Amino acid sequence: MKTKFLLMSGMLAFFTGCFAQESNINRYNNVGEKEGYWIIESSTSRFECHYKNGKYHGLMKMFNGNGELFSLGFYEEGLETGVFYYFDKGKLSFLQKDFRHNITPILSKYNYPYHNICYHIGFHPNGVTSDEGHVLWNESSISDDAYDYGEWKYYDENGILIRTEYYK
């Protein structure tokens, strides 16, 4: 009898926790801004993030349509911070770090202003660095609007520098 009671109590606590957790997802604060833990899904991706006063704040994870982790990083008050990791089929593909906002936007060779910069390091499938350099962007550092900037170094699969290019 005691075992049955403990089992039923445990199941009740588990299901109560599940439902309580579910009600704390995708919520808005009292001024209509996203707040707390959010899950946004489509047929091609799943995005999990935390918001504070309508801005990204905390851990962000993105998964592809197969449920594989694509990206992982942290935000503070809507800005990328620390290191963002990007994966392809379970292997680290590249990372980005040293995120900064340009007070005076940097102009591309097409005279288009970019407001953000970070450092990018790419990896070969064997884990050796493939390329590194700065990336400029406005909305997302991995969007079609990202732009290679300054000195970039390219390495072979053994980590030997094979060329250096300069982008303006």
Biotite code that builds the C-alpha atoms (Angstrom):
import biotite.structure as struc

atoms = struc.array([
    struc.Atom([0.000, 0.000, 0.000], chain_id="A", res_id=1, res_name="MET", atom_name="CA", element="C"),
    struc.Atom([2.800, 2.402, 0.933], chain_id="A", res_id=2, res_name="LYS", atom_name="CA", element="C"),
    struc.Atom([4.601, 1.678, -2.382], chain_id="A", res_id=3, res_name="THR", atom_name="CA", element="C"),
    struc.Atom([1.401, 2.335, -4.346], chain_id="A", res_id=4, res_name="LYS", atom_name="CA", element="C"),
    struc.Atom([0.908, 5.654, -2.488], chain_id="A", res_id=5, res_name="PHE", atom_name="CA", element="C"),
    struc.Atom([4.507, 6.747, -3.176], chain_id="A", res_id=6, res_name="LEU", atom_name="CA", element="C"),
    struc.Atom([4.193, 5.798, -6.839], chain_id="A", res_id=7, res_name="LEU", atom_name="CA", element="C"),
    struc.Atom([0.920, 7.739, -7.220], chain_id="A", res_id=8, res_name="MET", atom_name="CA", element="C"),
    struc.Atom([2.383, 10.743, -5.348], chain_id="A", res_id=9, res_name="SER", atom_name="CA", element="C"),
    struc.Atom([5.452, 10.713, -7.584], chain_id="A", res_id=10, res_name="GLY", atom_name="CA", element="C"),
    struc.Atom([3.337, 10.532, -10.750], chain_id="A", res_id=11, res_name="MET", atom_name="CA", element="C"),
    struc.Atom([1.115, 13.375, -9.534], chain_id="A", res_id=12, res_name="LEU", atom_name="CA", element="C"),
    struc.Atom([4.173, 15.547, -8.764], chain_id="A", res_id=13, res_name="ALA", atom_name="CA", element="C"),
    struc.Atom([5.684, 14.751, -12.180], chain_id="A", res_id=14, res_name="PHE", atom_name="CA", element="C"),
    struc.Atom([2.551, 15.632, -14.148], chain_id="A", res_id=15, res_name="PHE", atom_name="CA", element="C"),
    struc.Atom([1.881, 18.734, -12.040], chain_id="A", res_id=16, res_name="THR", atom_name="CA", element="C"),
    struc.Atom([5.456, 19.855, -12.747], chain_id="A", res_id=17, res_name="GLY", atom_name="CA", element="C"),
    struc.Atom([4.988, 19.255, -16.478], chain_id="A", res_id=18, res_name="CYS", atom_name="CA", element="C"),
    struc.Atom([1.797, 21.287, -16.646], chain_id="A", res_id=19, res_name="PHE", atom_name="CA", element="C"),
    struc.Atom([3.172, 24.050, -14.433], chain_id="A", res_id=20, res_name="ALA", atom_name="CA", element="C"),
    struc.Atom([6.269, 24.243, -16.610], chain_id="A", res_id=21, res_name="GLN", atom_name="CA", element="C"),
    struc.Atom([4.180, 24.373, -19.797], chain_id="A", res_id=22, res_name="GLU", atom_name="CA", element="C"),
    struc.Atom([2.236, 27.373, -18.487], chain_id="A", res_id=23, res_name="SER", atom_name="CA", element="C"),
    struc.Atom([5.500, 29.294, -18.002], chain_id="A", res_id=24, res_name="ASN", atom_name="CA", element="C"),
    struc.Atom([6.509, 29.055, -21.677], chain_id="A", res_id=25, res_name="ILE", atom_name="CA", element="C"),
    struc.Atom([5.920, 31.832, -24.239], chain_id="A", res_id=26, res_name="ASN", atom_name="CA", element="C"),
    struc.Atom([4.634, 34.426, -21.787], chain_id="A", res_id=27, res_name="ARG", atom_name="CA", element="C"),
    struc.Atom([4.404, 38.204, -21.882], chain_id="A", res_id=28, res_name="TYR", atom_name="CA", element="C"),
    struc.Atom([5.052, 40.624, -19.047], chain_id="A", res_id=29, res_name="ASN", atom_name="CA", element="C"),
    struc.Atom([2.526, 43.231, -17.868], chain_id="A", res_id=30, res_name="ASN", atom_name="CA", element="C"),
    struc.Atom([3.536, 45.687, -20.652], chain_id="A", res_id=31, res_name="VAL", atom_name="CA", element="C"),
    struc.Atom([3.173, 43.142, -23.468], chain_id="A", res_id=32, res_name="GLY", atom_name="CA", element="C"),
    struc.Atom([6.860, 42.255, -23.915], chain_id="A", res_id=33, res_name="GLU", atom_name="CA", element="C"),
    struc.Atom([8.180, 38.704, -24.231], chain_id="A", res_id=34, res_name="LYS", atom_name="CA", element="C"),
    struc.Atom([9.373, 37.441, -20.867], chain_id="A", res_id=35, res_name="GLU", atom_name="CA", element="C"),
    struc.Atom([11.023, 34.241, -19.637], chain_id="A", res_id=36, res_name="GLY", atom_name="CA", element="C"),
    struc.Atom([11.500, 31.006, -21.547], chain_id="A", res_id=37, res_name="TYR", atom_name="CA", element="C"),
    struc.Atom([10.213, 30.826, -25.135], chain_id="A", res_id=38, res_name="TRP", atom_name="CA", element="C"),
    struc.Atom([9.997, 28.031, -27.684], chain_id="A", res_id=39, res_name="ILE", atom_name="CA", element="C"),
    struc.Atom([9.308, 28.984, -31.287], chain_id="A", res_id=40, res_name="ILE", atom_name="CA", element="C"),
    struc.Atom([8.885, 26.101, -33.749], chain_id="A", res_id=41, res_name="GLU", atom_name="CA", element="C"),
    struc.Atom([8.388, 25.756, -37.480], chain_id="A", res_id=42, res_name="SER", atom_name="CA", element="C"),
    struc.Atom([8.630, 22.816, -39.852], chain_id="A", res_id=43, res_name="SER", atom_name="CA", element="C"),
    struc.Atom([12.322, 23.595, -40.430], chain_id="A", res_id=44, res_name="THR", atom_name="CA", element="C"),
    struc.Atom([13.600, 24.728, -37.036], chain_id="A", res_id=45, res_name="SER", atom_name="CA", element="C"),
    struc.Atom([13.101, 25.059, -33.285], chain_id="A", res_id=46, res_name="ARG", atom_name="CA", element="C"),
    struc.Atom([14.287, 28.127, -31.402], chain_id="A", res_id=47, res_name="PHE", atom_name="CA", element="C"),
    struc.Atom([14.599, 28.146, -27.597], chain_id="A", res_id=48, res_name="GLU", atom_name="CA", element="C"),
    struc.Atom([15.526, 31.350, -25.832], chain_id="A", res_id=49, res_name="CYS", atom_name="CA", element="C"),
    struc.Atom([15.003, 33.504, -22.780], chain_id="A", res_id=50, res_name="HIS", atom_name="CA", element="C"),
    struc.Atom([13.644, 37.043, -22.807], chain_id="A", res_id=51, res_name="TYR", atom_name="CA", element="C"),
    struc.Atom([13.861, 39.859, -20.313], chain_id="A", res_id=52, res_name="LYS", atom_name="CA", element="C"),
    struc.Atom([11.707, 42.929, -20.970], chain_id="A", res_id=53, res_name="ASN", atom_name="CA", element="C"),
    struc.Atom([11.225, 41.914, -24.614], chain_id="A", res_id=54, res_name="GLY", atom_name="CA", element="C"),
    struc.Atom([14.937, 41.397, -25.340], chain_id="A", res_id=55, res_name="LYS", atom_name="CA", element="C"),
    struc.Atom([16.962, 38.208, -25.673], chain_id="A", res_id=56, res_name="TYR", atom_name="CA", element="C"),
    struc.Atom([18.583, 37.552, -22.320], chain_id="A", res_id=57, res_name="HIS", atom_name="CA", element="C"),
    struc.Atom([20.262, 34.288, -21.404], chain_id="A", res_id=58, res_name="GLY", atom_name="CA", element="C"),
    struc.Atom([20.765, 31.003, -23.197], chain_id="A", res_id=59, res_name="LEU", atom_name="CA", element="C"),
    struc.Atom([19.671, 30.662, -26.840], chain_id="A", res_id=60, res_name="MET", atom_name="CA", element="C"),
    struc.Atom([19.536, 27.330, -28.697], chain_id="A", res_id=61, res_name="LYS", atom_name="CA", element="C"),
    struc.Atom([18.518, 26.709, -32.289], chain_id="A", res_id=62, res_name="MET", atom_name="CA", element="C"),
    struc.Atom([17.769, 23.264, -33.741], chain_id="A", res_id=63, res_name="PHE", atom_name="CA", element="C"),
    struc.Atom([17.346, 22.260, -37.387], chain_id="A", res_id=64, res_name="ASN", atom_name="CA", element="C"),
    struc.Atom([14.302, 20.415, -38.753], chain_id="A", res_id=65, res_name="GLY", atom_name="CA", element="C"),
    struc.Atom([15.832, 17.056, -37.723], chain_id="A", res_id=66, res_name="ASN", atom_name="CA", element="C"),
    struc.Atom([16.080, 18.199, -34.101], chain_id="A", res_id=67, res_name="GLY", atom_name="CA", element="C"),
    struc.Atom([19.889, 18.521, -34.229], chain_id="A", res_id=68, res_name="GLU", atom_name="CA", element="C"),
    struc.Atom([21.500, 21.405, -32.371], chain_id="A", res_id=69, res_name="LEU", atom_name="CA", element="C"),
    struc.Atom([22.515, 24.112, -34.870], chain_id="A", res_id=70, res_name="PHE", atom_name="CA", element="C"),
    struc.Atom([23.503, 27.038, -32.639], chain_id="A", res_id=71, res_name="SER", atom_name="CA", element="C"),
    struc.Atom([24.132, 27.793, -28.976], chain_id="A", res_id=72, res_name="LEU", atom_name="CA", element="C"),
    struc.Atom([25.027, 31.088, -27.286], chain_id="A", res_id=73, res_name="GLY", atom_name="CA", element="C"),
    struc.Atom([24.165, 33.710, -24.679], chain_id="A", res_id=74, res_name="PHE", atom_name="CA", element="C"),
    struc.Atom([22.559, 37.137, -24.829], chain_id="A", res_id=75, res_name="TYR", atom_name="CA", element="C"),
    struc.Atom([22.625, 39.986, -22.317], chain_id="A", res_id=76, res_name="GLU", atom_name="CA", element="C"),
    struc.Atom([19.978, 42.672, -22.711], chain_id="A", res_id=77, res_name="GLU", atom_name="CA", element="C"),
    struc.Atom([19.490, 41.793, -26.403], chain_id="A", res_id=78, res_name="GLY", atom_name="CA", element="C"),
    struc.Atom([23.193, 41.656, -27.324], chain_id="A", res_id=79, res_name="LEU", atom_name="CA", element="C"),
    struc.Atom([25.322, 38.600, -28.112], chain_id="A", res_id=80, res_name="GLU", atom_name="CA", element="C"),
    struc.Atom([27.919, 37.926, -25.447], chain_id="A", res_id=81, res_name="THR", atom_name="CA", element="C"),
    struc.Atom([30.615, 35.329, -24.902], chain_id="A", res_id=82, res_name="GLY", atom_name="CA", element="C"),
    struc.Atom([30.952, 32.691, -27.615], chain_id="A", res_id=83, res_name="VAL", atom_name="CA", element="C"),
    struc.Atom([28.289, 31.468, -30.040], chain_id="A", res_id=84, res_name="PHE", atom_name="CA", element="C"),
    struc.Atom([28.792, 27.921, -31.347], chain_id="A", res_id=85, res_name="TYR", atom_name="CA", element="C"),
    struc.Atom([27.429, 26.632, -34.681], chain_id="A", res_id=86, res_name="TYR", atom_name="CA", element="C"),
    struc.Atom([27.174, 22.946, -35.545], chain_id="A", res_id=87, res_name="PHE", atom_name="CA", element="C"),
    struc.Atom([26.713, 20.855, -38.677], chain_id="A", res_id=88, res_name="ASP", atom_name="CA", element="C"),
    struc.Atom([25.671, 17.213, -38.232], chain_id="A", res_id=89, res_name="LYS", atom_name="CA", element="C"),
    struc.Atom([26.831, 17.219, -34.622], chain_id="A", res_id=90, res_name="GLY", atom_name="CA", element="C"),
    struc.Atom([30.281, 18.685, -35.319], chain_id="A", res_id=91, res_name="LYS", atom_name="CA", element="C"),
    struc.Atom([31.442, 22.194, -34.487], chain_id="A", res_id=92, res_name="LEU", atom_name="CA", element="C"),
    struc.Atom([31.364, 24.101, -37.788], chain_id="A", res_id=93, res_name="SER", atom_name="CA", element="C"),
    struc.Atom([32.337, 27.568, -36.575], chain_id="A", res_id=94, res_name="PHE", atom_name="CA", element="C"),
    struc.Atom([32.194, 29.885, -33.606], chain_id="A", res_id=95, res_name="LEU", atom_name="CA", element="C"),
    struc.Atom([31.850, 33.617, -33.207], chain_id="A", res_id=96, res_name="GLN", atom_name="CA", element="C"),
    struc.Atom([33.058, 35.749, -30.297], chain_id="A", res_id=97, res_name="LYS", atom_name="CA", element="C"),
    struc.Atom([34.145, 39.247, -29.264], chain_id="A", res_id=98, res_name="ASP", atom_name="CA", element="C"),
    struc.Atom([30.829, 40.822, -30.289], chain_id="A", res_id=99, res_name="PHE", atom_name="CA", element="C"),
    struc.Atom([30.878, 44.617, -30.488], chain_id="A", res_id=100, res_name="ARG", atom_name="CA", element="C"),
    struc.Atom([28.557, 47.352, -31.659], chain_id="A", res_id=101, res_name="HIS", atom_name="CA", element="C"),
    struc.Atom([30.208, 49.924, -33.930], chain_id="A", res_id=102, res_name="ASN", atom_name="CA", element="C"),
    struc.Atom([29.393, 53.418, -32.679], chain_id="A", res_id=103, res_name="ILE", atom_name="CA", element="C"),
    struc.Atom([30.483, 54.671, -36.099], chain_id="A", res_id=104, res_name="THR", atom_name="CA", element="C"),
    struc.Atom([29.263, 52.064, -38.609], chain_id="A", res_id=105, res_name="PRO", atom_name="CA", element="C"),
    struc.Atom([31.915, 50.456, -40.830], chain_id="A", res_id=106, res_name="ILE", atom_name="CA", element="C"),
    struc.Atom([31.194, 50.910, -44.523], chain_id="A", res_id=107, res_name="LEU", atom_name="CA", element="C"),
    struc.Atom([31.601, 47.961, -46.894], chain_id="A", res_id=108, res_name="SER", atom_name="CA", element="C"),
    struc.Atom([33.184, 48.386, -50.301], chain_id="A", res_id=109, res_name="LYS", atom_name="CA", element="C"),
    struc.Atom([29.621, 49.041, -51.511], chain_id="A", res_id=110, res_name="TYR", atom_name="CA", element="C"),
    struc.Atom([29.275, 51.915, -48.986], chain_id="A", res_id=111, res_name="ASN", atom_name="CA", element="C"),
    struc.Atom([26.703, 49.972, -46.997], chain_id="A", res_id=112, res_name="TYR", atom_name="CA", element="C"),
    struc.Atom([26.980, 50.656, -43.223], chain_id="A", res_id=113, res_name="PRO", atom_name="CA", element="C"),
    struc.Atom([27.433, 47.734, -40.820], chain_id="A", res_id=114, res_name="TYR", atom_name="CA", element="C"),
    struc.Atom([26.731, 48.322, -37.133], chain_id="A", res_id=115, res_name="HIS", atom_name="CA", element="C"),
    struc.Atom([28.151, 45.157, -35.542], chain_id="A", res_id=116, res_name="ASN", atom_name="CA", element="C"),
    struc.Atom([31.391, 43.175, -35.652], chain_id="A", res_id=117, res_name="ILE", atom_name="CA", element="C"),
    struc.Atom([32.621, 39.873, -34.212], chain_id="A", res_id=118, res_name="CYS", atom_name="CA", element="C"),
    struc.Atom([35.481, 37.419, -34.662], chain_id="A", res_id=119, res_name="TYR", atom_name="CA", element="C"),
    struc.Atom([34.744, 34.215, -36.618], chain_id="A", res_id=120, res_name="HIS", atom_name="CA", element="C"),
    struc.Atom([36.686, 30.944, -36.453], chain_id="A", res_id=121, res_name="ILE", atom_name="CA", element="C"),
    struc.Atom([35.684, 28.137, -38.841], chain_id="A", res_id=122, res_name="GLY", atom_name="CA", element="C"),
    struc.Atom([36.646, 24.470, -38.524], chain_id="A", res_id=123, res_name="PHE", atom_name="CA", element="C"),
    struc.Atom([37.371, 21.623, -40.929], chain_id="A", res_id=124, res_name="HIS", atom_name="CA", element="C"),
    struc.Atom([35.435, 18.361, -40.241], chain_id="A", res_id=125, res_name="PRO", atom_name="CA", element="C"),
    struc.Atom([38.525, 17.043, -38.404], chain_id="A", res_id=126, res_name="ASN", atom_name="CA", element="C"),
    struc.Atom([38.259, 19.944, -35.903], chain_id="A", res_id=127, res_name="GLY", atom_name="CA", element="C"),
    struc.Atom([41.275, 21.906, -37.190], chain_id="A", res_id=128, res_name="VAL", atom_name="CA", element="C"),
    struc.Atom([40.795, 25.642, -37.819], chain_id="A", res_id=129, res_name="THR", atom_name="CA", element="C"),
    struc.Atom([39.849, 26.327, -41.465], chain_id="A", res_id=130, res_name="SER", atom_name="CA", element="C"),
    struc.Atom([39.504, 30.116, -41.491], chain_id="A", res_id=131, res_name="ASP", atom_name="CA", element="C"),
    struc.Atom([39.379, 33.111, -39.174], chain_id="A", res_id=132, res_name="GLU", atom_name="CA", element="C"),
    struc.Atom([38.620, 36.788, -39.410], chain_id="A", res_id=133, res_name="GLY", atom_name="CA", element="C"),
    struc.Atom([36.092, 39.510, -38.593], chain_id="A", res_id=134, res_name="HIS", atom_name="CA", element="C"),
    struc.Atom([32.459, 39.526, -39.705], chain_id="A", res_id=135, res_name="VAL", atom_name="CA", element="C"),
    struc.Atom([30.298, 42.654, -40.001], chain_id="A", res_id=136, res_name="LEU", atom_name="CA", element="C"),
    struc.Atom([26.503, 42.526, -39.792], chain_id="A", res_id=137, res_name="TRP", atom_name="CA", element="C"),
    struc.Atom([23.358, 44.403, -38.830], chain_id="A", res_id=138, res_name="ASN", atom_name="CA", element="C"),
    struc.Atom([20.689, 41.870, -37.847], chain_id="A", res_id=139, res_name="GLU", atom_name="CA", element="C"),
    struc.Atom([22.337, 38.431, -37.617], chain_id="A", res_id=140, res_name="SER", atom_name="CA", element="C"),
    struc.Atom([26.017, 37.539, -37.939], chain_id="A", res_id=141, res_name="SER", atom_name="CA", element="C"),
    struc.Atom([25.100, 34.411, -39.930], chain_id="A", res_id=142, res_name="ILE", atom_name="CA", element="C"),
    struc.Atom([22.552, 36.051, -42.236], chain_id="A", res_id=143, res_name="SER", atom_name="CA", element="C"),
    struc.Atom([22.976, 36.691, -45.942], chain_id="A", res_id=144, res_name="ASP", atom_name="CA", element="C"),
    struc.Atom([23.811, 40.270, -44.950], chain_id="A", res_id=145, res_name="ASP", atom_name="CA", element="C"),
    struc.Atom([26.998, 39.323, -43.061], chain_id="A", res_id=146, res_name="ALA", atom_name="CA", element="C"),
    struc.Atom([30.213, 40.624, -44.612], chain_id="A", res_id=147, res_name="TYR", atom_name="CA", element="C"),
    struc.Atom([33.826, 39.442, -44.220], chain_id="A", res_id=148, res_name="ASP", atom_name="CA", element="C"),
    struc.Atom([36.021, 42.344, -43.125], chain_id="A", res_id=149, res_name="TYR", atom_name="CA", element="C"),
    struc.Atom([39.723, 43.020, -42.640], chain_id="A", res_id=150, res_name="GLY", atom_name="CA", element="C"),
    struc.Atom([42.368, 40.301, -42.566], chain_id="A", res_id=151, res_name="GLU", atom_name="CA", element="C"),
    struc.Atom([41.203, 36.705, -43.013], chain_id="A", res_id=152, res_name="TRP", atom_name="CA", element="C"),
    struc.Atom([43.448, 33.673, -42.711], chain_id="A", res_id=153, res_name="LYS", atom_name="CA", element="C"),
    struc.Atom([42.749, 30.332, -44.390], chain_id="A", res_id=154, res_name="TYR", atom_name="CA", element="C"),
    struc.Atom([44.252, 26.996, -43.296], chain_id="A", res_id=155, res_name="TYR", atom_name="CA", element="C"),
    struc.Atom([44.454, 23.500, -44.767], chain_id="A", res_id=156, res_name="ASP", atom_name="CA", element="C"),
    struc.Atom([43.204, 20.367, -42.940], chain_id="A", res_id=157, res_name="GLU", atom_name="CA", element="C"),
    struc.Atom([46.532, 20.169, -41.057], chain_id="A", res_id=158, res_name="ASN", atom_name="CA", element="C"),
    struc.Atom([46.259, 23.730, -39.739], chain_id="A", res_id=159, res_name="GLY", atom_name="CA", element="C"),
    struc.Atom([48.919, 25.136, -42.063], chain_id="A", res_id=160, res_name="ILE", atom_name="CA", element="C"),
    struc.Atom([48.258, 28.696, -43.259], chain_id="A", res_id=161, res_name="LEU", atom_name="CA", element="C"),
    struc.Atom([47.627, 28.566, -47.024], chain_id="A", res_id=162, res_name="ILE", atom_name="CA", element="C"),
    struc.Atom([46.612, 32.170, -47.739], chain_id="A", res_id=163, res_name="ARG", atom_name="CA", element="C"),
    struc.Atom([45.659, 35.496, -46.235], chain_id="A", res_id=164, res_name="THR", atom_name="CA", element="C"),
    struc.Atom([43.069, 37.815, -47.794], chain_id="A", res_id=165, res_name="GLU", atom_name="CA", element="C"),
    struc.Atom([42.016, 41.353, -46.975], chain_id="A", res_id=166, res_name="TYR", atom_name="CA", element="C"),
    struc.Atom([38.419, 42.548, -47.247], chain_id="A", res_id=167, res_name="TYR", atom_name="CA", element="C"),
    struc.Atom([37.256, 46.160, -47.135], chain_id="A", res_id=168, res_name="LYS", atom_name="CA", element="C"),
])
